[in-house]
Amino acid sequence: MKNSFTDTFNTYSWEDTRASIYAKTSDDVERALAAKKRTLEDFKALVSPAAAPYVEQMAVISQRLTLERFGKAIQLYVPLYLSNECNNICTYCGFSYNNHVRRKTLSPIEIMQEVAVIKNMGYDHVLLVTGESNQTVHVDYFKKVLELIGPHFAHISMEVQPLDLEDYRQLTPYGLNTVLVYQETYHREDYKKHHPKGKKSNFEYRLETPDRLGQAGIHKMGLGVLIGLEDWRTDCFFTALHLSYLEKNYWKSKYSLSFPRLRPFSGCLEPKVEMNDRELVQLICAYRLFNGEVELSISTRESAHFRNHIIKLGVTAISAGSKTNPGGYAVEPESLEQFEISDNRSPQKIAQMIAEQGYEPVWKDWDNGLAR
């Protein structure tokens, strides 16, 4: 692809970037905290070990910036898993091709059974999720799904296999609003280790997916890495670099970031690098200090205790009542999960928790509703 993020990415060395982050000092952190507009070098300082003593100060600034831009609204969303069929081997995923489990792709009738339960929960924002199996979950399947559920939701997001530019252009008229595509890790060599088979093993094709989304005019795109595969500070710097590139080149699109930590699944991969709760708070605040406009999302991967205490510190979206298996809400509750969730509370309890902290749980994406 001409003029893609690959060109920018290739000007950076993973090892040099990592060394630069770990060389940051308290002076660098204080300079970043005092800056009116923070640079990528400032972001390095804010995610560095040197910033650990400054997390409380970062949290105060993060809360202020979030309130200024987003107010006290927290968007609620829920994933709808359409299929666990997948042709990729991924070392960290329960849907991996080499996991010998029963596979399932939801039929139109089954999809509507799931939708009925999700709507009854109160949701108007749904995230569609599949594995990567082009023989069953392909563009025509996605068109049918979007056409089927479109009348029932104000906001439809999608987290499926990366598609070609023309595919995204075909899907936008069907009501696709947001696409999430996580690089998993920006460490090129380790990426290959974790994706030895399948189309996902193509590092560059995945890296350039947000470029195709921007060219297709997707309203919002989500970025992130799977924390635990590699050094999280370095991976998250490259996420910030990617975000900066995209905002400059596709300024009409909106952006969100997620920070999923590796969770247990069928087959289970132990994290190469552990991230504790305080470090995750540091990362969330670092992203907010770096970019006051980006949406920050926290999922049910995290514990109830952590999610209770993160609401005021910079996040703008939260999932609740999630099932990570196709048919999990109504059709087939015991089918294979992609990973284990940690916070099992109902959407109503999460909404109550948000309200008790003085924030407003938002079930509908009003921005998209006004656009229509």
N, C-alpha and C positions, 0 to 999 in steps of 0.2 A: 504493500500500500504506500502510495506517495504521500509525503508529509504526514507521517504518523508519529505517535508517541515513541515508537521504537527508535527514531532518530535521536530524540532527547535522552531516552533511557540509555542508549549505547555510549553516551558521553560520560556516564558515571561508572565508577568501579564499586562493586559491593564492599570489598575489603577496605578501600580508602574511605568510603562513606561511613562504614562502621567505626573505623579508627577515629574519624573526625568527631563522631557523636560521643564516643567514650573519652575523648580528650577535652571535652567542654568543661569549663570551670564554673565556680559560683559567680564569678564576675560576668561570664557569658549569660548565665541564667538571669542575673539581676538586670543586665542590659536588655534582655528580651522582655522581662516583665515591665520595664519602664517604657518600652517602645510604643509609639502610637499605632504603627503599622508593622506587623512582624513578618520577617523574611523566612525563607527556608533554613537559613543558618540559625535564626532564632528558634525555629521549630526543633532543630537538632538539640539545642541547649535545653529546651523544655521537656524533651523525652530522655535526656541523658541521665545517668546516675547522679550527676551533680545537682539535678533539680529535685531530688528526693526530699531534702529538708524544706522545700518551698511549696509543697503540694497544697497546704492550707491556703497560702496566699494565691496560688493559681486557681483554687476552687472559688475564692471570693470574686476574682476577676471574671472567671468563667460564668458564674451565676449572673453577674451584672450584665455581661455581654449578651447572654441568652435571653434575659428578661427584656433588654432593649430591643432585640430583633424579633423574638417569638412570643413575648408575653408569658403568661402562665398556662399556655395550652400544651397539652401532651397528646399527640396523635396515637390512636389505638389501631392496630392492624392484626390480622391473623393469617397464617399460611394455610393454603389448601393444596395438599400434595395430590397430584393427579396420577403419578406413576412412580414405581420404584425400579422400572426396567432401565438398565444402563449397560452400555458397551465399553465403558472405561474401567480400567483398574486404577483405583485411587486408594492409597494406603490408609487413609483416615476416615473413609466413608462406609456406612453400612450398606449402601446400594452398590458397592464395587462389584464388577463383573465376576470376580473370582469368589465372591461369597455365594455359596450354593444354597439359596433360599428361594422360596416361592415368589414369583414376580406378579405384579398386578398393575394394570392401567385402567383407570375408571372409564366406564361407559357413560353416555349422556344421561341416562336414568340415574346412575350412581352419583354423578356430579351434582345433579339437582337435589338428591337426597342430602348430600353434604352441604350444599348451599342453604337448604332449609334450616339445618341446625345452626350454621354460621349466622344466618340472618336473625334467628331466634336469640342468639347471644347479643345482638345489637349492632353487629358490624356492618359498615358500609365501605370498608377498605379491605381488599383481599389480595394476598400475595400467592400467585400460582407457582408451584414448584414441581419439577420432574427430574428424573435422571436423564441421561443422554442416550437415547435409542432411536435413531433416525427412521427405523422401520415402523415404529409405532407412535412415538411422540415427535411428530414433524410439523412443518408449517401448516399443512392442511388441518391437522388435528388441533393446533392452536387456534386457527381461525374458527373452527366449529365451537371450541370451548368459549372463546371470547364472544362469539355471537350468541351463545346459549346463556351465559351468565351476565352479559353486558347490561341488560335491563334491571338487574338486581343490585348493582354496586355503583357507587359514585366514582370509585377509584380502583383501578385494576393494575397491579404490579406483576412482574414476571421474573422468576429466577430459574432459567432453563439453560440448555446448552447455548453457547455463542452461535449466532446465525450470520449469514451473509447480509450485506447491505440491502439488497433487494428484498430479502425476507423481512427485515424490519420495516421496510417501506410498505410491504403488503399488509403487515399486521396493525399499523397505526390507525387505518380507517376503521378497524374493528373495535377500537376503544382502548388499545394498549396505551397506558399512560407512563409507566415507569418500568425500567429494566435494571435489575441488579446483576452485576457480574463481578465476582471476586477473583482476583488473581491468585489467591491462595498463598503464594509466596512469590516475591520478586527475585529470589535467589535462583538464577537460571539453572545451575547444576542440580541443586536440590529439588527444584521443580520437576526435573526429569525423573529423579528417584521416586518421587511420590506419585507420578503419573506415567508409569512405564508402558501402558497400552491404551489405545483408543484415541479418538480425535483430540481429546483434552491434552494429550501429550505434546501438542503443538504449542509451545510457549508463545511464539510471536503472534499466532492467530488469536489466542486469548488476550494477549497484551493489547492488541489493536481493536478489540471489540468495542470499547467505548468510543473510539474514533468513528466506527461504523454507526453507532447509536447517534452520535452527534450529527453525522451527515444525513441520517434518516429523519432528523428532527424530533427525536424522542424528548418528551417533556421533561423527564427527570431520569437520572441514572445513579445507581448506587455502586460504591467502590468498597474495597476492604481486603484484608488478608485473614487467613486462618491462624490465629495466634497460638504458637506452640510448635509450628513446623520449623521455624528458623528464628534468629534473633529478632525479637519483636520491635525493638527500637529502630533497627535498620529497615525492616520490612515496612514499618509505618512511615518512615521518612519517604520511602519510594511511593507510598500511597499519597502522601501530601504533595510530592512532586507531580504525580499523575493528575491529581486534582487541580493543581495550579495550571498545568498544561491545558487541561480540558476547559477550564473556565476562560482562559484566554482565547482558545480556538473555537469553542462552541458556547458562546456567552448567552445564547437564548435558552439553553437547558439549565435546569436546576440540579443540585447534587446532594447526595446523602452519603454518609459513611457508617459502616458497622464495624464492630471489633469482636467477632466471635472467638471465644477460647475453645480449644480442642476439648470435646466432650466424649465420654464413653460411647461405644457403638459395638455392633456385632463384629468381632475380629480385633478391635481395640488397638490403637497406636498410642504408645506413651509419648507425651510431649517431649520434644528435644529441648525446649526451653520453657521453664515455668514462669508464669506471670501471676503475682499475687494481687489481691483486691486493691491494695493501695497503688500499685503500679498501673492498674487499669484506670483508676481514678485519675492518675497523673496523665495517662494517655488521652482520656476524654477531655480533660481540661486543656491539654496542649493543643488538641485539634481546635477547640473553641477559641483559644487565644490566637491561634494562627488564622482562623477563618470564621468570622462572625456570621456568615450567611449559610454555611453548610448545615444540613440537617443531620442529627446524630441519633442513631437508633440502637436500642438495647433489647435483646431477645430473651426468651425463656431459658436459654442456656445458662443464664446467671441465676444465682440463688435469690430466694425471696428477700433475705436480709440485705443483700447487696442492692437489689432493685429498689427496695424501700428507701435507701439512703442516697441513691444516685439521681432521683427525680429533680432535685433543685440544682444540680451541679453542671448541667449543660445538655442533657439529652432532650430530644424533641419528639421522639416516637418510641413506643413500647408495644411489644406483642403480649398476648395473654390467652390462656386456654388453648395453647398450641398443641397440635398433633403433628408428628413428623412422619406419618405413614399414610399411604393412599387409602382412603376410606376410613380414616381414624375417627372421624366425628360421628358417623352413622352407619357406614356400610360394613366395615371390617376392622373393628377397633384393635384386634390383636395382630394385625399384619406387621411386617418388618418395619421398624423405625429407622430413619436415617441416622439419628443419634438420640441419646437420652436427654430429655429436658430436665431442668432443675427446679424451676418455679411452677408448681402444679396448680396454683390458685386460679379460680374462675375469672373470666373477664369482669364480672360484676365486682368481685373482691378487689381486683386491681384498680378498677375505676373508683371504688370507695377509698382505697389507699391514696390514690392521686388527689382526690377531693379533700381528704383529711389533711393533706399538706398544703392546702390553699391553692391547688392547681385545678385546671379544668380538663377532664378527659374528653377528647374530641373523637367521636365515632365516624364522622364524615369528613372527607377532604374538601373543604369549602373552596379552596383555590380552584380545583378542577371543576367543581360544580358551577362556579361563576363563569369559568371559561366556556362551558357549554351553553 
